[in-house]
Amino acid sequence: MGPNEEILVVVDEDAARTDINTNSRIHIPNSPSPSCNQQGSNLWGTLSLAYKSLGVVFGGLVTSPLYVYPSMALKSPTKDDYMGIYSIMFWTLTLIGVVKYACIALKADDQGEGGTFALYSLLCRHMNIGAITSRSVTSQSNLSHDNLHQGSKKRSRLGMFIERSLIARRVLFFIAILGMCMLIGDGILTPAISVLSAMDGIRGPFPEFSKSLVGALSALVLIVLFLLQKFGTARVSFLFSPIMAAWTLTTPIIGIYNVIHHYPSIFKAISPHYIFQFFWRNGHEGWLLLNGTILCITGSEALFADLGHFDRPSIQIAFLSLIYPSLVLTYAGQTAYLIQHPNDHEDGFYKFIPREVYWPMFVVSSLAAIVASQSLISATFSVIKQSVVLDYFPRIKIVHTSSSNEGQVYSPETNYTLMVLCVAVILIFGNGKEIGNAFGVVIILVMLITTLLLTLVMIVIWRIPALLVALFFFVFFTMEGLYMSSVFTKIKYGGWIPFAISLILAFIMFGWFYGRQRKMEYELTHKINTERLKDLLSDPGVQRVPGLCFFYTNIQDGFTPVLSHYIKNMRSIHKVTVFTTLRYLLVPKVAPNMRIVVKRLGLKGVYGCLIQYGYADSFSLQGDFVSQVIASLQDHIMQHFTENPPLEEQEMTDLNEAQHAAVVHVRGKTRFYINKRCTWFDRFMLAFYEFMHSNCRSALPTLGVPLQQRIEVGMFYEA
């Protein structure tokens, strides 16, 4: 599969639960994630990825100086106030950015993917929670701790408690959904506030420019940015990385210039005692200012969520060697300038730029703000793809824009929805402070959820000593909890925006998940076993018509109830029927000898077939596919001779004749029948699920099956 080629994954709940039988299991060799194994194998490859990550991963984080000070409601600030604020920002960047994300969170990937939903997927697999759909291969996550966990027979008490408790599983699921929804909200607000703050710089030399005109210009810039997304992360990062490199290098230089000229002693504020003095002196007012200082770490979640687009070493190198020093020096320069000009905080970025380089920096900052939007847009694509693959979100179009990196994806529906919402936020609010209030709510909630999930990973998977886990949880939960208590005071001043977005998204996800669970329960309860199929075929009224039929099913330890419905109404079945399950694997390519796995099912002319394909495989259900399945069946028959060679020869002949007679592809198209006995909750949720299901993309990938060979069998599932 080449760049910009579409994959629509089969995401029914019980697909890939087991293989055709226990004797024909497929094992993919354990390996690190594809990006780490292929791209990070040499130093130059890692450095190249680190450079490209500047334009995709760190845009939101490194451009935060544009709006941090302007978002603070400072009242007659003093030098000591600014020293305390800088100390808070320095330790926030150091503890949350360096320690939590760069050194700890990046190691908690799920097969190369990052973000809160990847943490949830990782926990579910290791705790054997049945509420999650397994779409993964048997390969391990890229965790150095995994091997230790696998070799240990003693299991975590907390993990066993979560496995047994339905309430605990639902709480964990809700936390993961909330984190994902908040990150999507971040993907809406980051482009809005970044571009709006950068464009606002034009009002310095030209005060006649109105706020509404700046908002319209910002909206136009964002529309162009979203239209560029279809070209893929790699091409976008190639264009954006030089811009972000220029920003990352020039802002600390200007920061050093301001430190030298305005307050060379600024770095003594690194001492934590300035934080204690700040809160002792300002009390309640100082606590309220935390809803502005939290913006200094905005975009750090993208550092983790965008992991699938690059790899851990490249992101760590870029952050520790460039991004972190750049932010520390830039904020030092801004603070040094404001100590000498305490009332310029309303325009805290453009005021500290020397007049001689104002316009070049305006151009660089405007371009950097555009790039900043890219990091959260890419992160949103990643989390949407994860939730679709795990079957927690309605099926949408997922385009893989790279043949070598599975994490580089693009979703047209997601892209244009984000574009409309971003433009709406700018045009409706148009005020950087109100957007900043909403931004703070998103940032702190996502961080807090990540802390909770990382703590569970440490306890359940990594098995880290309890003292270290307690230290991690105490430091970060206390720090982020303090931030959250301050940020929540701004709910009515714009902070409600992400809650509204998250509520809508969470409702969609829960409705889809509930409907899929009910459908899975029905299929497993009413599945057809081999004996029942034998009874159906023994009916004299059922004809075996010539031809080859591929009957698509997601149940591998039985047959879909659609089969019984089909036979009873059609009164026929093809002489050769192959029950086929498609499985999407998180590997680049599946080896040819592992692509198609076939098995006799104990009845004449009835076979099982498991087809596995990776994200870089070129795959079609026409032409060579049919011949490959026939060849695999013939090889299987030859390798499993019975004591009656004539019957085997006849079986081989039947396969060839069926292929040349006719080929059809049959799949079920099921709906719920909601009767009067259903509760009002079931009626509402299943009706909502049916609405989403009828408007989302088909579970069977559009892989080139001719229209004349397609048959859809409708069936009602009684709720």
Buried (B, 14 or more C-beta within 10 A) or exposed (E): BEBBBBBBBBBBBBBBBEBBEEEEEBEBEEBBBBBBBBBBEEEEBBBBBBBBBBBBBBBBBBBBBBBBBBBBEBEEBEEBBBBBBBBBBBBBBBBBBBBBBBEBBBBBBBBBBBBBBBBBBBBBBBBEBEBBBBBBBEBBBBBEBBEEBEEEEEBBEBBEEBBEEEEBBEEBBEBBBBBBBBBBBBBBBBBBBBBBBBBBBBBBEEEEBEEEBBBBBBBEBBEEBBEBBBBBBBBBBBEBBBBBBBBBEBBBBBBBBBBEEBBEEBBEBBEEEBBEBBBEEBEEEBBBBBBBBBBBBBBBBBBBBBBBBBBBBBBBBBBBEBBBEBBBBBBBBBBBBBBBEBEBBEBBBBBBBEEEBBEEBBBBBBBBBBBBBBBBBBBBBBBBBBBBBBBBBBBBBBBBBBBBBBBBBBBBBBBEBBBEBBBEBBBEBBBBBBBBBBBBBBBBBBBBBBBBBBBBBBBBBBBBEEEEBEEBBEBBBEBBEBBBEBBBBBBEBBBBBBBEBBEEBBBBBBBBBBBBBBBBEBBBEBBBEEEBBEEBBEEEEBEBBEBBBBBBBBBBBBBBBBBBBBBEEBEEBBBBBBBBBBBBBBBBBBEEEEBBBBBBBEEBBBBBBBBBBBBBBEBEBEEEBBEBBBBBBBEBBEEEEEEEEEEBEEBBEBBEBBBEBBBBBBBBBBBBEBEEEBEEEBBEBBBBBBEBBEEBBEBBBEBEBEEEBEBEBEBEBEB
